[in-house]
Amino acid sequence: MKEILSTSLFVVIKVDASWHYTQDGVDLVVKGPSGEQIHDFRDKTSEKFDFVTRHKGVHQFCFTNKSPYHETIDFDIHVSHFTYYDQHAKDEHFNPLLEQVSKLEEALYNIQFEQHWLEAQTERQAIVNEAMSRRAIHKAFFESAALVGASALQVYLLRRLFERKLGVTRV
């Protein structure tokens, strides 16, 4: 006989009610493959529960929202244990499992490699952005200094021009 221990949890993470704070929860009914009720929760905003099933098949998790507001629910289920009372594990039982573990190990390595590459790319882009920002600030200061210098030179040249003209006409 095979038993499966499952852990489930749900949390109402968001209620779309702009002006109203509500503690109203949701209802959850868990039914087994033959329709028998396993759990029944009423008006809960979060719950964690374990259940054991002894029958293969599709289980139903039915959430009901009685609130007039849209609610977002985070729901997870984890199958954590298989027990075989009438069979003993043999090497041929483990070979497919070891193959799958090897495939998962390779997939995990590829994901970690991709994640490392993306982090390196992000760091590189941050360095480039910082350098570009510094260059833009230096260019702005240089342009401002050049503008102030050109203005000061224009004032000096205009004064000199008018002093000469005034000096020529006074004589």
Disulfide bonds with the S-S distance in Angstrom:
none
